[in-house]
Amino acid sequence: MVTAPDVPGRIGTLWRMRRRGVTVLLGALLTALLSVGVLSVPIPYVVLGPGPTVNTLGSEDGKEIIQVSGRATSTSAGQLRLTTVGVQPTVRLRSALAGWFSKDEAVVPRELVYPPGESQEEVEQRNAEDFQNSQTSAETAALRELGYPIRVLVKAVTAGGPSVDVLKANDVITSVDGQPVTSAARLTELIRAKPAGTELKIGYTRAGAPATATVTSREQDGRPRIGIEIDQQQPHPFTLKIDLGDIGGPSAGLMFALGIVDKLQPADLTGGTVIAGTGTIDDEGRVGPIGGIAQKLVGAKQAGAKVFLVPADNCAEAVRNPQPDLPLFKVASLDDALTALEKLRAGGQPTRC
């Protein structure tokens, strides 16, 4: 019989090795489970990514997005695409890590999109209201461009206010201190430009006859006012409607305004090109900044855009996040955008960011 005095020691070594292996395996399994748990816990961030783009000259669900009744409309060979940002409202660490390493997405604190004290539903409701207001301002700015001016009427004179016995209901306000009143917002700007107690020369027409009156502004709610309620009208002999759902926020205003102008005039603004862009717009046609420009550029590129109209105040950020072969043209107003498109059609170069 061959003795093997080292066998008991070998068995003990194998047993100790097995115990250590089981311990390591259990530890690895526990770590993995904990990691999965941590990665699955929601964190106070949201992920922003490229959202859908929409051709404002096209149709959605079988209906034209810009609908005109009572006037002939034109068609265009190209497109005018509004751009959006997709928001992932509930984010887990795994998604956040993927977003941090993605060149097309951004991970930002949740409070930047959903402010403290507001629910997600409240934010979405406000975005829907902003979207509706952007459509109204787009219509106003586009119709001004097409030769339909705004009239600012006195709706009522406040009892005991500074305009009593000076202005009357249905007066059309035309100027303040010689500065034209081109919208209700402009009237408010002109009145607030000078401190309460200032004598203002108010130009107006009454029953078609022009006149001027002096009204001394008074402070109310911390701001100078002249004691009138106003109404803004923009008569035009046709009906105009924008019909597009499931999009929120004010940033589609510029592209809606361009779409309206394109439909209501014979010229094809696009020149057969896919034009994308973004920007708020007010009744005066001024284009304002928006959020998520980097993600909107990605979405535009994916949609085949050849040109991107950038609000002037977003140019620096847009230049830091370029897309290949997608030139960035700087616009501060509806007039700027129309001029840029006119230059493109003529083979010229609009102002770049």
KEKE-3310 file (N, C-alpha, C; in steps of 0.2 Angstrom, whole numbers, plus 5000, padded with zeros to 4 digits):
npx = (5004:5003:5007:5001:5006:5003:4990:4979:4982:4981:4968:4962:4967:4961:4948:4948:4951:4940:4930:4934:4932:4918:4915:4920:4912:4899:4901:4903:4891:4882:4887:4884:4870:4867:4872:4864:4852:4855:4858:4845:4838:4828:4834:4837:4837:4835:4835:4839:4835:4836:4821:4806:4804:4794:4787:4781:4774:4767:4757:4748:4742:4733:4728:4731:4744:4745:4731:4721:4707:4696:4705:4717:4731:4748:4760:4775:4791:4801:4804:4799:4804:4800:4808:4811:4814:4816:4811:4816:4808:4808:4822:4835:4850:4857:4852:4856:4870:4872:4867:4876:4888:4884:4884:4874:4864:4859:4861:4853:4849:4834:4826:4828:4820:4808:4802:4804:4790:4781:4771:4774:4763:4758:4768:4768:4756:4758:4767:4760:4751:4760:4764:4752:4751:4762:4758:4748:4756:4764:4755:4751:4763:4766:4755:4757:4769:4764:4756:4745:4741:4741:4729:4727:4715:4706:4698:4691:4689:4697:4688:4691:4704:4719:4716:4703:4690:4698:4703:4692:4682:4684:4693:4708:4724:4738:4751:4764:4772:4776:4782:4778:4764:4763:4758:4749:4758:4769:4763:4762:4776:4781:4774:4779:4792:4795:4795:4782:4770:4775:4771:4763:4762:4749:4745:4730:4716:4699:4684:4689:4696:4712:4720:4728:4732:4736:4742:4745:4754:4751:4757:4753:4751:4765:4769:4770:4755:4741:4728:4719:4709:4714:4712:4718:4717:4717:4712:4708:4704:4701:4702:4713:4722:4731:4735:4741:4746:4752:4765:4775:4778:4786:4794:4792:4788:4794:4796:4783:4778:4785:4780:4767:4768:4774:4764:4754:4759:4765:4778:4791:4797:4807:4815:4815:4823:4826:4823:4827:4823:4822:4815:4807:4794:4788:4773:4779:4787:4800:4813:4816:4827:4829:4828:4839:4846:4857:4852:4841:4848:4854:4842:4837:4847:4846:4833:4836:4839:4846:4849:4850:4840:4845:4841:4848:4853:4856:4867:4880:4880:4875:4886:4895:4891:4890:4883:4888:4890:4879:4874:4874:4863:4861:4847:4837:4825:4809:4810:4824:4825:4817:4825:4837:4833:4829:4842:4848:4840:4845:4857:4866:4875:4869:4870:4880:4881)
npy = (4994:5010:5024:5040:5053:5067:5069:5072:5085:5091:5090:5098:5110:5111:5113:5124:5133:5131:5137:5150:5153:5152:5162:5174:5172:5174:5187:5194:5192:5198:5211:5214:5213:5224:5234:5233:5237:5250:5256:5256:5265:5279:5296:5313:5320:5324:5317:5324:5324:5322:5328:5325:5331:5343:5347:5362:5366:5355:5340:5333:5318:5317:5330:5347:5356:5370:5379:5387:5397:5404:5410:5409:5397:5394:5381:5373:5367:5363:5361:5367:5365:5363:5361:5350:5345:5330:5324:5314:5310:5303:5296:5284:5279:5271:5275:5289:5288:5283:5294:5304:5300:5300:5308:5315:5317:5326:5327:5334:5344:5339:5350:5360:5358:5354:5364:5366:5363:5362:5351:5337:5337:5350:5357:5352:5357:5371:5372:5368:5379:5389:5384:5386:5400:5404:5400:5410:5422:5419:5420:5433:5440:5435:5440:5453:5455:5452:5463:5466:5476:5479:5484:5494:5495:5506:5498:5500:5513:5516:5519:5534:5535:5541:5543:5547:5556:5560:5549:5538:5523:5513:5521:5522:5518:5526:5531:5535:5548:5551:5539:5525:5515:5498:5486:5479:5475:5483:5496:5494:5493:5506:5514:5510:5513:5525:5534:5533:5546:5554:5565:5560:5560:5555:5548:5546:5539:5544:5539:5539:5551:5559:5563:5570:5568:5573:5563:5559:5547:5535:5526:5509:5494:5494:5498:5510:5516:5520:5520:5512:5499:5488:5482:5471:5470:5463:5464:5453:5446:5432:5416:5408:5395:5385:5369:5357:5345:5338:5344:5355:5371:5387:5387:5385:5396:5404:5396:5392:5405:5408:5397:5402:5414:5408:5400:5410:5418:5420:5416:5403:5400:5391:5387:5374:5367:5358:5366:5369:5375:5386:5395:5407:5419:5435:5447:5457:5452:5448:5437:5426:5417:5399:5383:5369:5368:5361:5347:5350:5353:5340:5333:5340:5337:5323:5323:5327:5340:5354:5367:5378:5388:5399:5407:5423:5424:5411:5407:5406:5394:5385:5385:5378:5366:5359:5351:5340:5348:5356:5371:5386:5399:5415:5423:5437:5441:5440:5446:5445:5431:5429:5437:5429:5417:5422:5426:5413:5407:5415:5411:5416:5420:5420:5428:5420:5411)
npz = (5000:4996:5004:5007:5014:5013:5008:5017:5021:5008:5005:5015:5011:4998:5003:5010:4999:4992:5001:5001:4987:4987:4995:4988:4976:4982:4986:4975:4968:4977:4976:4963:4963:4972:4964:4953:4959:4963:4951:4946:4953:4953:4949:4953:4940:4922:4905:4891:4874:4855:4848:4839:4822:4813:4798:4794:4783:4779:4782:4796:4803:4792:4791:4786:4793:4794:4791:4779:4775:4763:4755:4742:4743:4742:4736:4741:4736:4745:4763:4779:4794:4810:4826:4840:4857:4865:4881:4894:4908:4920:4926:4928:4936:4927:4914:4915:4915:4903:4895:4899:4892:4879:4864:4858:4868:4883:4901:4913:4928:4936:4941:4932:4922:4928:4939:4957:4967:4957:4948:4936:4928:4929:4923:4910:4906:4907:4897:4886:4885:4882:4870:4862:4863:4856:4843:4841:4842:4831:4820:4821:4819:4806:4798:4800:4792:4780:4777:4785:4796:4814:4825:4840:4851:4863:4875:4887:4898:4913:4928:4937:4933:4925:4911:4910:4903:4893:4884:4875:4874:4860:4854:4844:4847:4842:4844:4856:4863:4850:4846:4836:4839:4837:4842:4855:4865:4862:4865:4879:4882:4879:4887:4900:4899:4904:4920:4932:4933:4923:4909:4895:4877:4869:4854:4844:4835:4832:4827:4815:4814:4817:4832:4846:4863:4880:4893:4910:4917:4930:4945:4947:4954:4956:4943:4929:4923:4911:4914:4905:4897:4885:4868:4855:4838:4822:4807:4794:4778:4778:4786:4798:4804:4815:4817:4827:4838:4853:4856:4865:4873:4868:4857:4844:4837:4827:4815:4813:4809:4797:4790:4788:4781:4769:4764:4761:4751:4734:4732:4734:4749:4753:4742:4737:4747:4762:4776:4792:4809:4824:4838:4848:4845:4845:4844:4837:4829:4833:4836:4849:4861:4864:4873:4873:4861:4856:4855:4846:4834:4831:4829:4818:4808:4807:4801:4788:4786:4777:4781:4795:4805:4817:4833:4837:4850:4854:4846:4850:4858:4849:4839:4847:4847:4834:4819:4806:4790:4791:4790:4800:4802:4808:4816:4821:4820:4812:4799:4797:4796:4784:4775:4775:4770:4757:4752:4751:4741:4731:4729:4738:4753:4769:4785:4796:4811)
capx = (5000:5007:5005:5002:5005:5001:4983:4974:4984:4979:4960:4961:4969:4955:4942:4949:4951:4933:4926:4936:4929:4911:4914:4921:4906:4894:4902:4902:4884:4879:4889:4880:4863:4867:4873:4857:4847:4857:4857:4838:4834:4827:4838:4834:4840:4831:4839:4836:4838:4833:4814:4803:4804:4788:4786:4775:4770:4764:4751:4748:4736:4728:4726:4736:4746:4743:4725:4719:4701:4694:4710:4721:4737:4753:4764:4782:4795:4805:4801:4801:4804:4801:4812:4809:4818:4813:4813:4815:4807:4810:4829:4838:4857:4859:4851:4860:4877:4872:4866:4882:4893:4881:4886:4867:4860:4861:4859:4852:4845:4827:4823:4828:4814:4802:4804:4802:4784:4777:4771:4775:4757:4757:4773:4766:4750:4761:4771:4754:4749:4765:4764:4746:4753:4767:4755:4745:4761:4766:4750:4751:4769:4766:4750:4760:4773:4760:4752:4739:4743:4738:4725:4726:4709:4704:4692:4687:4693:4696:4685:4695:4711:4722:4713:4696:4688:4703:4702:4686:4681:4685:4699:4713:4730:4743:4758:4766:4777:4779:4784:4772:4761:4762:4755:4747:4764:4773:4760:4764:4783:4782:4772:4783:4799:4796:4793:4775:4770:4777:4766:4764:4758:4745:4741:4725:4711:4693:4679:4693:4700:4717:4721:4733:4730:4742:4740:4750:4754:4751:4759:4748:4755:4772:4771:4766:4749:4737:4721:4714:4710:4715:4711:4722:4714:4721:4707:4710:4698:4701:4703:4719:4722:4737:4732:4746:4746:4758:4771:4774:4783:4785:4800:4790:4785:4797:4794:4776:4777:4788:4776:4761:4771:4775:4757:4750:4762:4766:4785:4792:4803:4812:4819:4816:4827:4824:4825:4825:4825:4819:4815:4801:4792:4782:4769:4783:4791:4806:4814:4820:4831:4826:4833:4840:4848:4861:4848:4837:4852:4854:4836:4837:4851:4843:4827:4838:4839:4852:4850:4847:4840:4847:4840:4854:4855:4858:4872:4887:4879:4875:4893:4899:4888:4889:4882:4892:4886:4873:4876:4870:4861:4859:4842:4835:4818:4806:4813:4830:4824:4815:4831:4842:4830:4830:4849:4849:4837:4848:4864:4871:4877:4866:4874:4881:4882)
capy = (5000:5016:5029:5047:5057:5074:5069:5076:5092:5093:5090:5104:5116:5112:5115:5132:5136:5131:5142:5157:5154:5153:5169:5178:5172:5177:5194:5197:5192:5204:5218:5214:5214:5230:5238:5233:5241:5257:5258:5256:5270:5286:5301:5320:5322:5322:5316:5328:5321:5325:5326:5324:5338:5343:5351:5366:5366:5348:5338:5328:5314:5319:5337:5352:5360:5377:5379:5394:5397:5410:5413:5404:5396:5391:5375:5374:5361:5361:5360:5372:5360:5365:5356:5349:5342:5325:5324:5308:5314:5298:5294:5280:5280:5268:5280:5295:5286:5282:5300:5307:5297:5301:5315:5317:5319:5330:5325:5341:5343:5339:5356:5365:5357:5353:5368:5363:5365:5361:5344:5336:5339:5357:5360:5351:5361:5377:5371:5368:5386:5392:5382:5390:5407:5404:5400:5416:5427:5418:5422:5440:5442:5434:5444:5460:5455:5452:5469:5467:5479:5478:5490:5494:5499:5507:5493:5503:5518:5515:5525:5538:5534:5547:5544:5549:5563:5561:5544:5534:5517:5512:5525:5518:5521:5525:5533:5537:5552:5551:5532:5521:5509:5493:5481:5480:5474:5489:5501:5493:5495:5513:5518:5508:5516:5531:5533:5535:5554:5557:5567:5556:5562:5549:5549:5541:5541:5543:5539:5540:5557:5558:5568:5569:5570:5572:5559:5558:5540:5534:5519:5504:5487:5494:5500:5515:5514:5526:5519:5510:5492:5488:5476:5471:5468:5463:5462:5450:5443:5425:5413:5405:5391:5380:5362:5353:5343:5334:5348:5360:5376:5392:5388:5384:5402:5407:5391:5393:5412:5407:5393:5406:5418:5404:5398:5415:5422:5415:5414:5397:5403:5386:5386:5367:5365:5357:5371:5368:5381:5386:5402:5410:5425:5439:5450:5462:5448:5447:5430:5425:5411:5393:5378:5362:5369:5355:5342:5351:5352:5333:5331:5343:5333:5317:5324:5329:5348:5357:5374:5378:5395:5399:5413:5426:5423:5404:5406:5403:5387:5381:5384:5373:5359:5359:5345:5341:5350:5359:5378:5389:5405:5419:5427:5440:5443:5437:5449:5442:5424:5430:5439:5424:5413:5425:5425:5407:5406:5418:5408:5420:5418:5424:5429:5414:5411)
capz = (5000:4995:5009:5004:5020:5011:5006:5022:5020:5001:5006:5019:5006:4993:5006:5011:4993:4990:5005:4998:4981:4988:4998:4982:4972:4985:4987:4968:4967:4981:4973:4957:4965:4974:4958:4949:4963:4963:4944:4945:4958:4950:4952:4951:4933:4916:4900:4885:4867:4849:4848:4832:4819:4809:4792:4795:4777:4778:4786:4802:4804:4787:4791:4785:4800:4793:4787:4777:4772:4761:4751:4739:4746:4737:4738:4741:4734:4751:4769:4784:4799:4817:4829:4847:4862:4869:4888:4898:4914:4925:4924:4933:4935:4921:4909:4916:4913:4895:4893:4900:4887:4873:4860:4856:4873:4889:4907:4917:4935:4935:4943:4927:4917:4932:4945:4963:4968:4951:4946:4929:4924:4929:4919:4904:4905:4905:4890:4881:4884:4879:4863:4859:4863:4851:4837:4840:4840:4824:4816:4821:4816:4799:4795:4799:4787:4774:4776:4789:4803:4821:4828:4847:4853:4870:4876:4892:4902:4921:4932:4941:4931:4921:4905:4911:4900:4888:4879:4875:4871:4853:4851:4841:4850:4836:4846:4862:4862:4843:4844:4834:4843:4832:4845:4862:4869:4861:4869:4886:4883:4878:4894:4905:4897:4908:4926:4934:4934:4916:4904:4889:4872:4866:4848:4843:4830:4835:4821:4809:4814:4821:4837:4851:4870:4885:4899:4915:4920:4937:4947:4949:4955:4955:4936:4927:4918:4910:4916:4900:4895:4878:4864:4849:4832:4816:4802:4787:4775:4778:4792:4798:4810:4816:4820:4828:4845:4856:4856:4870:4873:4863:4852:4836:4834:4821:4810:4811:4806:4791:4786:4786:4775:4763:4761:4759:4746:4729:4732:4738:4753:4754:4736:4736:4752:4769:4781:4799:4813:4830:4840:4850:4841:4848:4839:4833:4824:4836:4838:4855:4862:4866:4876:4869:4854:4853:4853:4840:4828:4830:4826:4811:4804:4806:4797:4782:4785:4774:4784:4802:4807:4824:4836:4838:4857:4854:4841:4853:4860:4843:4837:4851:4846:4827:4815:4799:4784:4793:4791:4806:4801:4813:4815:4827:4819:4806:4794:4797:4793:4777:4771:4775:4765:4750:4750:4750:4735:4726:4729:4742:4760:4774:4791:4800:4818)
cpx = (5004:5004:5006:5000:5002:4994:4978:4976:4981:4971:4959:4962:4963:4949:4942:4948:4943:4929:4928:4933:4921:4910:4915:4915:4900:4894:4901:4895:4880:4881:4885:4873:4862:4868:4867:4852:4849:4856:4849:4834:4834:4831:4836:4837:4835:4836:4835:4839:4834:4826:4812:4804:4797:4789:4780:4771:4767:4758:4752:4742:4730:4726:4732:4737:4744:4737:4722:4712:4699:4700:4714:4728:4742:4756:4771:4786:4799:4801:4803:4799:4805:4805:4810:4815:4814:4815:4811:4814:4809:4817:4832:4846:4860:4858:4855:4867:4877:4871:4873:4888:4890:4883:4879:4862:4863:4858:4859:4848:4838:4824:4823:4822:4807:4803:4801:4795:4779:4777:4772:4769:4756:4762:4771:4760:4753:4764:4765:4752:4754:4765:4758:4748:4758:4764:4751:4750:4763:4762:4750:4757:4769:4761:4753:4765:4770:4755:4746:4741:4738:4735:4725:4721:4709:4697:4687:4692:4692:4694:4690:4703:4713:4719:4706:4695:4693:4703:4695:4686:4681:4690:4704:4720:4735:4750:4758:4772:4781:4781:4778:4770:4759:4759:4753:4754:4768:4770:4763:4772:4784:4779:4776:4790:4800:4793:4785:4776:4773:4771:4768:4759:4755:4742:4736:4720:4704:4688:4683:4697:4706:4717:4726:4731:4736:4739:4746:4749:4754:4754:4753:4752:4762:4774:4767:4761:4746:4730:4716:4715:4710:4713:4715:4718:4718:4716:4711:4705:4698:4703:4709:4719:4728:4734:4738:4746:4752:4765:4770:4779:4782:4790:4798:4788:4788:4796:4787:4775:4780:4783:4769:4763:4771:4769:4753:4753:4764:4773:4786:4798:4808:4817:4820:4821:4824:4827:4822:4827:4821:4819:4808:4800:4787:4778:4773:4787:4799:4807:4819:4823:4827:4831:4834:4842:4852:4857:4843:4842:4853:4848:4835:4841:4848:4837:4829:4839:4846:4854:4847:4847:4840:4845:4847:4857:4857:4864:4878:4886:4879:4882:4897:4896:4886:4887:4885:4887:4879:4874:4871:4869:4858:4853:4839:4828:4815:4809:4820:4830:4822:4821:4836:4839:4830:4837:4851:4847:4841:4855:4869:4872:4874:4871:4874:4882:4890)
cpy = (5006:5022:5036:5052:5064:5074:5073:5083:5095:5094:5097:5110:5117:5115:5122:5136:5137:5136:5149:5158:5156:5160:5175:5178:5176:5185:5198:5197:5197:5210:5219:5216:5222:5235:5239:5238:5248:5260:5259:5261:5276:5291:5308:5323:5320:5321:5320:5325:5324:5323:5326:5331:5337:5349:5355:5367:5360:5347:5333:5325:5316:5326:5342:5355:5367:5377:5386:5393:5404:5414:5408:5403:5393:5385:5377:5367:5359:5360:5366:5368:5363:5359:5356:5345:5336:5325:5317:5310:5309:5295:5290:5281:5277:5272:5286:5294:5286:5289:5304:5306:5298:5308:5318:5319:5323:5328:5332:5340:5344:5346:5361:5364:5357:5357:5365:5367:5364:5354:5343:5338:5346:5360:5358:5355:5368:5377:5371:5375:5390:5391:5386:5397:5409:5404:5407:5422:5426:5421:5430:5443:5441:5438:5451:5460:5455:5458:5470:5470:5478:5485:5489:5498:5500:5503:5497:5508:5517:5521:5528:5538:5540:5548:5546:5556:5564:5556:5541:5527:5517:5517:5520:5521:5520:5527:5535:5541:5552:5544:5528:5515:5503:5487:5483:5479:5480:5495:5500:5495:5502:5517:5516:5511:5522:5531:5536:5543:5557:5559:5564:5559:5556:5551:5544:5543:5539:5544:5541:5546:5557:5564:5566:5572:5569:5568:5558:5551:5540:5527:5515:5497:5488:5496:5506:5513:5521:5525:5517:5502:5492:5481:5476:5467:5468:5460:5459:5446:5436:5422:5409:5401:5386:5374:5357:5351:5340:5337:5353:5365:5381:5392:5387:5390:5404:5402:5391:5400:5411:5402:5397:5410:5414:5402:5404:5420:5417:5412:5408:5399:5397:5385:5378:5364:5363:5362:5369:5374:5380:5393:5404:5416:5429:5443:5455:5458:5447:5440:5430:5418:5406:5389:5372:5363:5364:5349:5343:5351:5345:5331:5334:5339:5327:5317:5326:5336:5349:5364:5374:5386:5395:5406:5416:5424:5416:5402:5403:5396:5383:5380:5379:5366:5358:5352:5346:5343:5353:5367:5381:5396:5409:5423:5430:5442:5439:5440:5446:5435:5425:5432:5433:5419:5415:5425:5418:5405:5409:5416:5412:5417:5422:5424:5423:5416:5412)
cpz = (5000:5000:5005:5010:5019:5009:5011:5021:5013:5002:5010:5015:5001:4997:5008:5005:4991:4994:5002:4992:4982:4991:4992:4978:4975:4985:4980:4966:4971:4978:4967:4958:4968:4968:4954:4953:4963:4956:4942:4949:4954:4953:4949:4945:4928:4910:4894:4878:4861:4849:4840:4829:4814:4804:4793:4789:4775:4782:4791:4803:4799:4786:4790:4792:4800:4789:4786:4774:4769:4757:4748:4742:4740:4740:4737:4739:4740:4757:4774:4791:4806:4821:4837:4851:4865:4876:4891:4905:4920:4923:4930:4931:4929:4915:4909:4913:4906:4892:4893:4895:4880:4870:4858:4862:4879:4895:4911:4923:4933:4936:4937:4922:4921:4938:4951:4964:4963:4949:4939:4925:4924:4924:4911:4902:4903:4898:4884:4880:4881:4871:4859:4858:4857:4844:4836:4838:4833:4819:4815:4817:4808:4795:4795:4793:4780:4773:4779:4796:4809:4823:4836:4849:4861:4871:4882:4895:4910:4924:4937:4939:4927:4914:4904:4907:4894:4882:4880:4872:4864:4850:4849:4843:4844:4838:4853:4862:4855:4841:4842:4838:4838:4835:4852:4867:4868:4865:4876:4887:4883:4885:4899:4904:4901:4915:4927:4935:4928:4912:4898:4883:4868:4859:4847:4837:4833:4829:4815:4809:4819:4826:4842:4858:4875:4891:4904:4918:4927:4939:4949:4949:4954:4948:4934:4922:4917:4910:4910:4899:4888:4874:4858:4844:4826:4810:4796:4785:4774:4785:4792:4805:4809:4820:4821:4836:4847:4856:4861:4870:4868:4858:4845:4833:4827:4815:4808:4807:4798:4786:4784:4780:4769:4760:4758:4754:4741:4729:4736:4742:4754:4748:4735:4741:4758:4774:4788:4803:4820:4833:4842:4845:4845:4842:4835:4828:4827:4838:4844:4856:4865:4870:4871:4862:4851:4851:4847:4834:4826:4826:4819:4806:4802:4801:4790:4780:4782:4777:4790:4803:4815:4827:4838:4845:4858:4850:4845:4855:4854:4839:4840:4850:4838:4824:4808:4794:4785:4795:4796:4804:4806:4812:4821:4826:4813:4799:4792:4793:4786:4773:4770:4769:4758:4748:4748:4743:4729:4725:4733:4749:4765:4780:4795:4807:4819)
residu = (MET:VAL:THR:ALA:PRO:ASP:VAL:PRO:GLY:ARG:ILE:GLY:THR:LEU:TRP:ARG:MET:ARG:ARG:ARG:GLY:VAL:THR:VAL:LEU:LEU:GLY:ALA:LEU:LEU:THR:ALA:LEU:LEU:SER:VAL:GLY:VAL:LEU:SER:VAL:PRO:ILE:PRO:TYR:VAL:VAL:LEU:GLY:PRO:GLY:PRO:THR:VAL:ASN:THR:LEU:GLY:SER:GLU:ASP:GLY:LYS:GLU:ILE:ILE:GLN:VAL:SER:GLY:ARG:ALA:THR:SER:THR:SER:ALA:GLY:GLN:LEU:ARG:LEU:THR:THR:VAL:GLY:VAL:GLN:PRO:THR:VAL:ARG:LEU:ARG:SER:ALA:LEU:ALA:GLY:TRP:PHE:SER:LYS:ASP:GLU:ALA:VAL:VAL:PRO:ARG:GLU:LEU:VAL:TYR:PRO:PRO:GLY:GLU:SER:GLN:GLU:GLU:VAL:GLU:GLN:ARG:ASN:ALA:GLU:ASP:PHE:GLN:ASN:SER:GLN:THR:SER:ALA:GLU:THR:ALA:ALA:LEU:ARG:GLU:LEU:GLY:TYR:PRO:ILE:ARG:VAL:LEU:VAL:LYS:ALA:VAL:THR:ALA:GLY:GLY:PRO:SER:VAL:ASP:VAL:LEU:LYS:ALA:ASN:ASP:VAL:ILE:THR:SER:VAL:ASP:GLY:GLN:PRO:VAL:THR:SER:ALA:ALA:ARG:LEU:THR:GLU:LEU:ILE:ARG:ALA:LYS:PRO:ALA:GLY:THR:GLU:LEU:LYS:ILE:GLY:TYR:THR:ARG:ALA:GLY:ALA:PRO:ALA:THR:ALA:THR:VAL:THR:SER:ARG:GLU:GLN:ASP:GLY:ARG:PRO:ARG:ILE:GLY:ILE:GLU:ILE:ASP:GLN:GLN:GLN:PRO:HIS:PRO:PHE:THR:LEU:LYS:ILE:ASP:LEU:GLY:ASP:ILE:GLY:GLY:PRO:SER:ALA:GLY:LEU:MET:PHE:ALA:LEU:GLY:ILE:VAL:ASP:LYS:LEU:GLN:PRO:ALA:ASP:LEU:THR:GLY:GLY:THR:VAL:ILE:ALA:GLY:THR:GLY:THR:ILE:ASP:ASP:GLU:GLY:ARG:VAL:GLY:PRO:ILE:GLY:GLY:ILE:ALA:GLN:LYS:LEU:VAL:GLY:ALA:LYS:GLN:ALA:GLY:ALA:LYS:VAL:PHE:LEU:VAL:PRO:ALA:ASP:ASN:CYS:ALA:GLU:ALA:VAL:ARG:ASN:PRO:GLN:PRO:ASP:LEU:PRO:LEU:PHE:LYS:VAL:ALA:SER:LEU:ASP:ASP:ALA:LEU:THR:ALA:LEU:GLU:LYS:LEU:ARG:ALA:GLY:GLY:GLN:PRO:THR:ARG:CYS)
# end
